[in-house]
Amino acid sequence: MKFKAVIFDMDGVLVDTERYYLQRREEFFGGHGISISHLTPSDFIGGNMKDIWPRILQGSFDEEKASELQEDYEQFKENHPMPYAELLFSDVPDILEFLRQKEVKIALASSSSMFDIKQMLDIKQMLDIHQLSSYFEVVVSGNDFKQTKPNPEIYQSTMKKLGVTPSETLIIEDSEKGIQAGEAAGATVWAIEDKRFGMNQEKADLKVDSLTAIQKLLTESSLKMIKA
């Protein structure tokens, strides 16, 4: 296998959360009398809410108002948690165990808040069944950076923490912003193909339909290297 590290995005890659995020955003903004009809789901997917407020509020944007709304939104999320145990893609444990057996470094770099990431990793049911948190050597949130995806810093920082170079790294993404960030970071980017939200995935090095397909490609790559 030519890759020494694999970095996963979370939403849309490990957990099928995007439709739930859409519903939660609509409920939150509707309750605050704020229209987001001028935006599409792909405007939000792969990004962090703190970067999108100017586009949400448009002419009424000011930093104090956005900060207050951000705090309200974080509280709203805590009160309306995602059912992560139900949303985990079924092939996640298999590919993580496959990578562990190949001694590949594994990281999670998501634009989501660390609150959301920990909810996904630390749900007791998940830990009992899949022990997800034990697979990830590095876990990074978009909240740790002034700007997150499509800014490449989140991936550059993650590779640095893993001790790998871009040429040694495979990034698995689904969003346009994430793909752009991975490409700008110089890594190889494979995208889980989007068939619901109209995301532009043209800049990905490869599009696949599932993590199972990625595992198959990585297995075939390993076999080719052995035969060579």
Secondary structure, DSSP 8 states (H G I E B T S, - for coil): ---SEEEE-SBTTTB--HHHHHHHHHHHHHHTT---TTS-HHHHTTS-HHHHHHHHHGGG--HHHHHHHHHHHHHHHHHS---HHHHB-TTHHHHHHHHHHTT-EEEEEESS-HHHHHHHHH-HHHHHHT-GGGG-SEEEEGGGSSS-TTSTHHHHHHHHHHT--GGGEEEEE-SHHHHHHHHHTT-EEEEE--SSS----TTSSEEES-HHHHHHHHHHHHHHHHH-
